[in-house]
Amino acid sequence: MWTRIKRLFVIKTRFEASLIIYALGLGAIERGLHYRVDYPGIGGWLLLLACTGSVFLAGAKIFDCIRYENDRGAEAQPALGVNGNTPS
């Protein structure tokens, strides 16, 4: 049962990653807009830019990790021949 619950917190596909990055982006914009209100002027704009920039960095890292995990999984499985056996 714990493995099924643990599986909910693992990002396996690019679609799941895109949904998480979208949610991160929404939160970053919301926080950045609050920064603009709390810190009027150039400081608020710079903090807004920092919030949105962090989402770009996190999104790139998430996509790179998914690509790495998929490539590593493909290397771990042996190549199968036409009849399903490993070639000799």
Beta strands, then each sheet from edge to edge (+ up, - down):
end
